[in-house]
Amino acid sequence: MSWTAKDESIVRDLARRVGQVAALPEQGEKAELWRRHNRLDSARPLVLIFPEGSWREVIGTEDLQTSDPTCRAHEMDLRRRLYYHEHLRDDNVVTDVVRSPIVVRSSGYGVAADVVRPDDPTGTARFEPVIKTEDDFAAKVRRPEITIDWVETERIYQQTCDLFDGILRVEKQARPRPGSFSMIDTFSQWRGLEQLMFDMVDRPEWLDRCLQFLTDCELNLLDVLEREGALTLNNRDDYVGSGGVGYSDELPQADFDGRCVRTIDLWGFATTQIFSEVSPAMHEQFALRYEMQFLSRFGLNCYGCCEPLHLKMDAVSKIPRLRRISMSPWVDMDRAAELLGDRYIFSRKPNPALLAAPTWNVDAVRRSLRDDLERTRGCVVELIMKDTHTVAHQPHRLADWVRIAEEEVDRFAG
């Protein structure tokens, strides 16, 4: 134990407050709303907000009172949960569970992205290609070796249990999310986005071989995690897809033995955001054909993030057990609503630029949300504000957005 008695006291006091919030009836009520929503029996559109990059403008590292790194990580998590309850008041569920990671070791692919970052920490980075020729891939990229470090997993778990002293429940959780697949993102960082676009035309056979190799590696990771008992269920307050909460009475499967979690017992997720302007045929050839191999392993699936998918639903709808589809700020709302209907969850991502603007325009926010709700009438809708990299140092905008969204939802549902 490396933390001080003061650190311990701070974390435990926050944990007690979180425990009190988690015990409120509203948490169970919201969890039931998500179960209904995720089985396409939604009582009303649900509302979520994820401050993401804006957290630094809400609770900064300078606001933390602990000194030990482990305690500081837990303190930040607990303060964010309390902020959700005290200020944001969206449909996120505050629980009494602390997650302790199952430690997965990987030897890696043998290459790493060459990232050039600007001086501004919030500025745009660029990737310098590290796979410059066809031969580079075979010469540099190797299949990762995956092992589970159970000793370290248990050490962290016991340390976490000691810190929380039974105030909150500590549970082991698979990390990083094993149900997430964004392989094109990885390859484009090695190859360069512009060159990848040329490769789809100039050397499709080579590109197919590269992408199949990477897919096989991801499938092997799933095999190892499943075989070693390193998967954990994600059907409670888990973040699933590119937003949404995982509560489900359809997962795990009916034949789940209560011990050995399989991929078929989990939510899966895939996205290829950088293919936003790629044709439906090429999206299917160079993304979906590999994503389908991955997603076929899972019990329920989410697809998409910020790519406008209204032109690609013929292919996307082939994904097995597809349940949640993300619809970006740039989607054709009318067309998307027609295509999704009540057959899938319409995971609407409003434009976060409204929260980042120099002037806070609540009327524009309300008009945008009202338009979204009207255009998606008849759909199973969730409104998820994310990619909020700044709120112009006005944290109240986050709570304002939720309040306006809830008011519009009440008006819509009424």
C-alpha positions as CSV (number, residue, x, y, z in Angstrom):
1,M,0.0,0.0,0.0
2,S,1.5,3.3,-1.1
3,W,-1.2,5.8,-0.2
4,T,-1.4,7.8,3.0
5,A,-4.2,7.7,5.6
6,K,-5.4,11.0,4.3
7,D,-5.7,9.6,0.7
8,E,-7.6,6.6,2.1
9,S,-9.9,8.9,4.0
10,I,-10.7,11.1,1.0
11,V,-11.4,8.1,-1.3
12,R,-13.6,6.3,1.3
13,D,-15.6,9.5,2.1
14,L,-16.3,9.9,-1.6
15,A,-17.2,6.2,-1.9
16,R,-19.7,6.5,0.9
17,R,-21.4,9.4,-0.9
18,V,-21.4,7.4,-4.2
19,G,-22.9,4.4,-2.3
20,Q,-25.7,6.6,-1.1
21,V,-26.5,7.9,-4.6
22,A,-26.3,4.4,-6.0
23,A,-28.9,3.2,-3.5
24,L,-31.5,5.7,-4.6
25,P,-34.6,4.2,-6.3
26,E,-34.0,6.4,-9.4
27,Q,-30.9,4.3,-10.3
28,G,-33.0,1.1,-10.5
29,E,-35.7,2.9,-12.4
30,K,-33.2,4.2,-15.0
31,A,-31.6,0.7,-15.3
32,E,-35.1,-0.7,-16.1
33,L,-35.6,2.0,-18.7
34,W,-32.3,0.9,-20.4
35,R,-33.4,-2.8,-20.3
36,R,-36.6,-1.9,-22.1
37,H,-34.9,0.4,-24.5
38,N,-32.3,-2.2,-25.4
39,R,-34.9,-4.7,-26.2
40,L,-36.6,-2.1,-28.5
41,D,-39.5,-1.6,-26.1
42,S,-38.6,2.0,-25.2
43,A,-40.9,4.1,-23.0
44,R,-39.3,7.3,-24.2
45,P,-36.1,8.6,-25.9
46,L,-33.2,8.3,-23.5
47,V,-30.6,11.1,-22.9
48,L,-26.9,10.7,-22.2
49,I,-24.0,13.2,-22.0
50,F,-20.3,12.3,-21.9
51,P,-18.1,15.3,-21.2
52,E,-15.0,13.5,-22.4
53,G,-12.4,16.1,-23.2
54,S,-14.5,18.7,-21.4
55,W,-13.9,17.0,-18.0
56,R,-10.8,19.0,-17.6
57,E,-12.9,22.1,-17.6
58,V,-15.3,20.6,-15.0
59,I,-13.0,18.7,-12.6
60,G,-9.3,19.2,-13.3
61,T,-6.4,17.3,-11.9
62,E,-5.7,20.4,-9.8
63,D,-9.0,19.8,-8.0
64,L,-8.0,16.4,-6.7
65,Q,-7.0,16.2,-3.1
66,T,-5.2,12.8,-3.0
67,S,-1.5,12.4,-3.9
68,D,-1.1,8.7,-4.6
69,P,-1.6,7.9,-8.4
70,T,-4.0,5.0,-7.7
71,C,-6.0,7.1,-5.2
72,R,-6.1,10.0,-7.7
73,A,-7.6,7.8,-10.4
74,H,-10.3,6.5,-8.1
75,E,-10.9,10.0,-6.7
76,M,-11.5,11.3,-10.2
77,D,-13.9,8.5,-11.0
78,L,-15.9,9.0,-7.8
79,R,-16.1,12.8,-8.2
80,R,-17.3,12.4,-11.8
81,R,-20.1,10.0,-10.6
82,L,-21.1,12.5,-8.0
83,Y,-21.1,15.3,-10.6
84,Y,-23.4,13.3,-12.8
85,H,-25.9,12.9,-10.0
86,E,-25.6,16.5,-8.6
87,H,-25.4,18.4,-11.9
88,L,-25.8,16.5,-15.1
89,R,-28.9,14.4,-14.2
90,D,-29.0,12.5,-17.5
91,D,-30.0,8.8,-17.9
92,N,-26.6,7.4,-16.9
93,V,-26.9,5.0,-13.9
94,V,-24.7,5.6,-10.9
95,T,-23.8,2.2,-9.4
96,D,-21.9,1.0,-6.3
97,V,-19.4,-1.0,-8.3
98,V,-15.7,-0.3,-8.7
99,R,-14.0,-2.0,-11.7
100,S,-10.6,-3.7,-11.2
101,P,-8.9,-4.6,-14.4
102,I,-8.1,-8.1,-15.6
103,V,-4.6,-7.5,-16.9
104,V,-4.0,-8.6,-20.5
105,R,-0.5,-8.6,-21.8
106,S,0.2,-8.3,-25.5
107,S,3.5,-8.4,-27.3
108,G,2.0,-6.0,-29.8
109,Y,2.1,-5.9,-33.6
110,G,5.8,-5.0,-33.8
111,V,5.0,-1.5,-35.2
112,A,3.6,1.6,-33.6
113,A,2.0,4.7,-35.0
114,D,4.4,7.6,-35.5
115,V,2.3,10.4,-34.0
116,V,3.3,14.1,-34.5
117,R,1.5,16.2,-31.9
118,P,1.1,20.0,-31.8
119,D,2.1,22.2,-28.9
120,D,-1.5,22.8,-28.1
121,P,-2.6,19.7,-26.1
122,T,-6.1,20.0,-27.7
123,G,-4.8,20.4,-31.2
124,T,-4.9,18.0,-34.1
125,A,-2.2,15.3,-34.3
126,R,-1.0,13.7,-37.5
127,F,0.4,10.2,-38.3
128,E,3.6,9.7,-40.3
129,P,3.4,6.4,-42.3
130,V,5.4,3.5,-40.9
131,I,4.2,1.0,-43.5
132,K,5.5,2.6,-46.7
133,T,5.7,-0.3,-49.1
134,E,3.9,-3.6,-49.5
135,D,7.0,-5.5,-48.2
136,D,7.0,-3.4,-45.0
137,F,3.8,-5.1,-43.8
138,A,5.2,-8.6,-43.9
139,A,8.6,-7.5,-42.6
140,K,7.4,-5.4,-39.7
141,V,4.0,-6.6,-38.6
142,R,3.8,-9.7,-36.4
143,R,1.0,-11.6,-34.7
144,P,0.7,-10.5,-31.0
145,E,1.2,-13.0,-28.3
146,I,-1.6,-12.6,-25.7
147,T,-1.3,-13.7,-22.1
148,I,-3.4,-13.0,-19.0
149,D,-1.4,-11.8,-16.0
150,W,-3.5,-13.3,-13.2
151,V,-1.0,-12.5,-10.5
152,E,-1.0,-8.8,-11.3
153,T,-4.8,-8.9,-11.7
154,E,-5.2,-10.4,-8.2
155,R,-2.7,-7.9,-6.7
156,I,-4.7,-4.9,-8.1
157,Y,-8.0,-6.4,-7.1
158,Q,-6.8,-7.0,-3.5
159,Q,-5.3,-3.5,-3.3
160,T,-8.6,-2.0,-4.6
161,C,-10.6,-4.1,-2.0
162,D,-8.3,-2.8,0.7
163,L,-8.8,0.8,-0.4
164,F,-12.6,0.7,-0.5
165,D,-12.9,-1.6,2.6
166,G,-16.3,-2.9,1.6
167,I,-17.9,0.5,1.1
168,L,-18.3,-0.1,-2.6
169,R,-18.3,-3.5,-4.4
170,V,-15.1,-4.3,-6.3
171,E,-15.4,-6.5,-9.4
172,K,-12.9,-7.6,-11.9
173,Q,-13.5,-6.4,-15.5
174,A,-11.9,-7.2,-18.8
175,R,-9.9,-4.3,-20.2
176,P,-9.6,-2.9,-22.8
177,R,-13.1,-3.5,-24.0
178,P,-12.8,-6.9,-25.7
179,G,-16.0,-6.3,-27.8
180,S,-14.6,-3.4,-29.7
181,F,-13.3,-3.6,-33.3
182,S,-11.9,-0.6,-35.2
183,M,-9.1,-2.3,-37.2
184,I,-9.2,0.2,-40.1
185,D,-8.2,3.0,-37.6
186,T,-5.1,1.0,-36.6
187,F,-4.1,0.3,-40.2
188,S,-4.6,3.9,-41.4
189,Q,-2.4,5.2,-38.6
190,W,0.4,2.9,-39.8
191,R,-0.2,3.4,-43.6
192,G,-1.5,7.0,-43.7
193,L,-5.1,7.8,-44.5
194,E,-4.5,9.2,-48.0
195,Q,-2.4,6.2,-49.0
196,L,-5.0,3.8,-47.7
197,M,-7.5,5.4,-50.0
198,F,-5.2,4.9,-52.9
199,D,-4.6,1.3,-51.8
200,M,-8.3,0.4,-52.1
201,V,-8.0,1.2,-55.8
202,D,-4.4,0.4,-56.7
203,R,-3.6,-2.7,-54.6
204,P,-6.9,-4.2,-53.2
205,E,-5.6,-7.8,-53.0
206,W,-2.6,-6.7,-50.9
207,L,-4.9,-4.6,-48.7
208,D,-7.3,-7.5,-48.3
209,R,-4.4,-9.7,-47.1
210,C,-3.3,-7.1,-44.6
211,L,-6.8,-6.5,-43.2
212,Q,-7.5,-10.3,-43.0
213,F,-4.3,-10.7,-41.0
214,L,-5.3,-8.0,-38.5
215,T,-8.8,-9.5,-38.3
216,D,-7.3,-12.9,-37.5
217,C,-5.2,-11.4,-34.8
218,E,-8.3,-9.8,-33.2
219,L,-10.2,-13.0,-33.4
220,N,-7.3,-14.8,-31.7
221,L,-7.5,-12.3,-28.9
222,L,-11.1,-13.2,-28.4
223,D,-10.2,-16.9,-28.4
224,V,-7.5,-16.4,-25.7
225,L,-9.7,-14.2,-23.5
226,E,-12.6,-16.7,-23.7
227,R,-10.4,-19.7,-23.2
228,E,-8.6,-18.2,-20.2
229,G,-11.8,-17.0,-18.5
230,A,-10.8,-13.3,-18.9
231,L,-14.1,-12.0,-20.3
232,T,-16.7,-10.3,-18.1
233,L,-20.3,-9.4,-18.8
234,N,-21.1,-6.0,-20.1
235,N,-24.9,-6.0,-19.7
236,R,-25.3,-3.6,-16.8
237,D,-24.1,0.1,-16.5
238,D,-21.4,-0.7,-19.1
239,Y,-20.7,1.8,-21.9
240,V,-21.5,-0.1,-25.1
241,G,-21.0,0.8,-28.7
242,S,-20.1,4.5,-29.3
243,G,-22.6,5.4,-26.5
244,G,-25.4,3.8,-24.8
245,V,-25.8,1.8,-21.6
246,G,-25.6,-2.0,-21.7
247,Y,-28.4,-3.1,-19.4
248,S,-30.1,-6.1,-21.0
249,D,-32.2,-9.0,-20.1
250,E,-31.2,-10.7,-23.4
251,L,-27.6,-11.1,-22.3
252,P,-26.0,-13.3,-21.3
253,Q,-27.5,-16.2,-23.3
254,A,-30.0,-18.6,-21.8
255,D,-27.4,-21.4,-21.5
256,F,-24.9,-19.2,-19.7
257,D,-23.5,-21.3,-16.8
258,G,-22.9,-18.3,-14.5
259,R,-19.1,-18.7,-14.6
260,C,-17.5,-18.9,-18.1
261,V,-18.4,-15.8,-20.0
262,R,-18.3,-16.2,-23.8
263,T,-18.3,-13.6,-26.5
264,I,-21.9,-14.6,-27.4
265,D,-22.9,-13.4,-23.9
266,L,-21.6,-9.9,-24.7
267,W,-22.4,-6.7,-26.6
268,G,-20.0,-6.2,-29.6
269,F,-19.1,-3.1,-31.4
270,A,-17.4,-2.0,-34.6
271,T,-16.9,1.3,-36.4
272,T,-15.0,2.6,-39.5
273,Q,-15.4,6.4,-39.1
274,I,-12.7,7.2,-41.6
275,F,-14.8,5.6,-44.3
276,S,-17.4,8.3,-44.1
277,E,-16.9,9.3,-47.8
278,V,-16.0,5.8,-49.1
279,S,-18.6,4.2,-51.3
280,P,-21.0,1.6,-49.9
281,A,-19.4,-1.1,-52.1
282,M,-15.9,-0.3,-50.8
283,H,-17.1,0.1,-47.3
284,E,-18.5,-3.4,-47.5
285,Q,-15.4,-4.8,-49.1
286,F,-12.7,-3.2,-46.9
287,A,-14.6,-2.8,-43.6
288,L,-17.7,-4.8,-43.2
289,R,-16.4,-8.1,-44.5
290,Y,-13.9,-8.1,-41.7
291,E,-16.2,-6.5,-39.0
292,M,-18.7,-9.2,-39.7
293,Q,-16.2,-11.9,-38.8
294,F,-15.7,-10.2,-35.5
295,L,-19.3,-9.2,-34.7
296,S,-20.7,-12.7,-35.6
297,R,-19.1,-13.8,-32.3
298,F,-21.3,-11.5,-30.1
299,G,-24.8,-11.8,-28.7
300,L,-25.9,-8.2,-29.5
301,N,-24.1,-5.7,-31.7
302,C,-23.6,-1.9,-32.1
303,Y,-22.3,-0.3,-35.2
304,G,-20.9,3.1,-36.1
305,C,-19.9,6.3,-34.4
306,C,-19.5,9.5,-36.4
307,E,-19.8,8.1,-39.9
308,P,-23.1,9.0,-41.7
309,L,-24.5,5.5,-42.4
310,H,-27.8,6.3,-44.2
311,L,-26.3,5.4,-47.6
312,K,-24.9,2.1,-46.3
313,M,-27.7,0.5,-44.4
314,D,-28.2,-2.3,-47.0
315,A,-24.8,-3.6,-46.1
316,V,-24.9,-2.7,-42.4
317,S,-28.2,-4.5,-41.8
318,K,-26.4,-7.8,-42.7
319,I,-24.6,-7.6,-39.3
320,P,-25.9,-10.5,-37.2
321,R,-27.9,-9.5,-34.1
322,L,-27.5,-5.8,-34.8
323,R,-29.3,-3.7,-32.2
324,R,-27.8,-0.2,-32.0
325,I,-26.7,2.0,-34.9
326,S,-25.0,5.3,-34.4
327,M,-26.2,8.2,-36.5
328,S,-23.8,11.2,-36.7
329,P,-24.6,14.9,-36.9
330,W,-24.1,14.7,-40.7
331,V,-26.6,11.9,-41.4
332,D,-29.7,12.4,-43.5
333,M,-32.2,12.2,-40.6
334,D,-35.3,11.5,-42.6
335,R,-33.7,8.8,-44.6
336,A,-32.1,7.2,-41.5
337,A,-35.3,7.2,-39.6
338,E,-37.1,5.5,-42.5
339,L,-34.4,2.8,-42.7
340,L,-34.1,2.2,-39.0
341,G,-37.7,2.5,-37.9
342,D,-38.3,0.5,-34.7
343,R,-36.1,-2.4,-35.8
344,Y,-32.9,-0.9,-34.3
345,I,-31.9,1.6,-31.7
346,F,-31.4,5.0,-33.4
347,S,-28.3,6.2,-31.5
348,R,-28.4,9.9,-32.4
349,K,-25.2,11.9,-31.9
350,P,-26.1,15.7,-31.9
351,N,-23.5,18.1,-33.0
352,P,-21.1,18.9,-30.1
353,A,-20.1,22.2,-31.8
354,L,-23.1,23.8,-30.1
355,L,-21.5,23.2,-26.7
356,A,-18.1,24.5,-27.9
357,A,-19.2,27.7,-29.5
358,P,-18.0,31.1,-28.2
359,T,-21.6,32.0,-27.4
360,W,-24.0,29.6,-25.6
361,N,-27.1,29.6,-27.7
362,V,-29.8,27.6,-25.8
363,D,-32.4,28.4,-28.5
364,A,-30.2,26.7,-31.1
365,V,-29.8,23.7,-28.8
366,R,-33.5,23.4,-28.3
367,R,-34.3,23.7,-32.0
368,S,-31.8,21.1,-32.9
369,L,-33.1,18.6,-30.3
370,R,-36.7,19.2,-31.2
371,D,-35.9,18.7,-34.8
372,D,-34.1,15.4,-34.0
373,L,-37.1,14.1,-32.0
374,E,-39.7,15.1,-34.6
375,R,-37.7,13.5,-37.5
376,T,-37.2,10.2,-35.5
377,R,-40.8,9.8,-34.5
378,G,-41.6,6.1,-34.5
379,C,-38.0,5.1,-33.9
380,V,-36.3,3.8,-30.7
381,V,-34.2,6.8,-30.0
382,E,-31.3,7.8,-27.7
383,L,-29.8,11.3,-27.7
384,I,-26.1,11.1,-26.9
385,M,-23.9,14.1,-26.6
386,K,-20.3,13.2,-26.9
387,D,-17.0,14.3,-28.5
388,T,-17.3,17.4,-26.2
389,H,-13.7,18.5,-26.3
390,T,-14.5,21.9,-24.8
391,V,-17.5,23.8,-23.4
392,A,-15.6,27.1,-23.6
393,H,-14.8,26.8,-19.9
394,Q,-18.5,27.1,-19.0
395,P,-19.4,23.7,-17.4
396,H,-23.0,24.7,-16.9
397,R,-23.5,24.1,-20.6
398,L,-23.4,20.4,-20.0
399,A,-26.2,20.5,-17.5
400,D,-28.1,23.0,-19.6
401,W,-28.0,20.6,-22.6
402,V,-29.3,17.7,-20.5
403,R,-32.1,19.8,-19.0
404,I,-33.2,21.1,-22.5
405,A,-33.0,17.6,-23.9
406,E,-35.1,16.1,-21.1
407,E,-37.7,19.0,-21.5
408,E,-37.9,18.2,-25.2
409,V,-38.2,14.5,-24.6
410,D,-41.1,15.1,-22.1
411,R,-42.8,17.4,-24.6
412,F,-42.3,14.8,-27.4
413,A,-43.4,11.8,-25.2
414,G,-46.4,13.8,-23.9
